[in-house]
């Protein structure tokens, strides 16, 4: 299952746009939301152990030269 969260201002800074991908840690099967509630993987039958991959996207870059240039 892939979930994408759009970038937003939190008041303390910016939460970047990021995508979280959840798979079975045993076989790498891409789980959907309903399968996350199960005790076993619907693909390999092993006890469900989740693995998450997070991809963060750069939406803005700070000035690398400061304000003098």
C-alpha positions as MATLAB code, in Angstrom:
seq = 'XXXXXXXXXXXXXXXXXXXXXXXXXXXXXXXXXXXXXXXXXXXXXXXXXXXXXXXXXXXXXXXXXXXXX';
ca = [
       0.000    0.000    0.000;
       1.319    3.418   -0.946;
       0.210    6.548    0.880;
       1.314   10.008   -0.266;
       1.234   12.995    2.087;
       1.418   16.412    0.439;
       3.827   19.085    1.729;
       2.361   21.402    4.355;
       3.363   24.207    6.694;
       3.274   22.992   10.308;
       3.936   26.348   11.977;
       7.350   25.064   13.147;
       8.543   24.418    9.612;
       7.497   22.466    6.561;
       6.558   18.794    6.493;
       7.894   17.647    3.105;
       5.877   15.695    0.574;
       6.525   12.024    1.232;
       5.282    8.591    0.209;
       5.086    5.596    2.559;
       5.066    2.128    0.955;
       4.066   -0.820    3.199;
       4.979   -4.402    2.206;
       5.275   -7.835    3.806;
       8.787   -8.073    5.284;
       8.923  -11.795    4.500;
       8.079  -11.813    0.768;
       7.801   -8.149   -0.315;
       4.102   -8.448   -1.218;
       2.428   -5.036   -1.657;
      -0.322   -5.045    0.971;
      -3.576   -3.137    0.677;
      -5.352   -1.421    3.556;
      -7.675   -4.367    4.307;
      -4.740   -6.810    4.450;
      -2.957   -4.716    7.093;
      -5.545   -5.872    9.669;
      -4.756   -9.586    9.078;
      -2.368  -11.706   11.149;
      -0.870  -13.463    8.134;
       0.304  -12.364    4.693;
      -2.277  -13.199    2.017;
       0.531  -13.965   -0.477;
       3.054  -16.133    1.416;
       1.003  -17.150    4.487;
       3.738  -16.142    6.950;
       2.881  -14.201   10.122;
       2.461  -10.611    9.007;
       5.552   -8.525    9.702;
       5.430   -5.111    8.039;
       8.249   -3.279    6.305;
       7.929    0.397    5.417;
       9.812    2.372    2.796;
       9.635    6.173    2.908;
      10.467    8.414   -0.055;
      10.830   12.133    0.694;
      10.496   14.649   -2.142;
      12.279   17.995   -2.169;
       9.697   20.691   -2.871;
      11.814   23.779   -2.129;
      15.507   24.457   -1.683;
      16.974   27.014    0.724;
      19.270   29.670   -0.663;
      22.820   28.288   -0.642;
      24.486   31.674   -1.140;
      22.689   33.686    1.552;
      21.022   37.011    0.961;
      24.122   38.957   -0.133;
      24.160   37.528   -3.668;
];
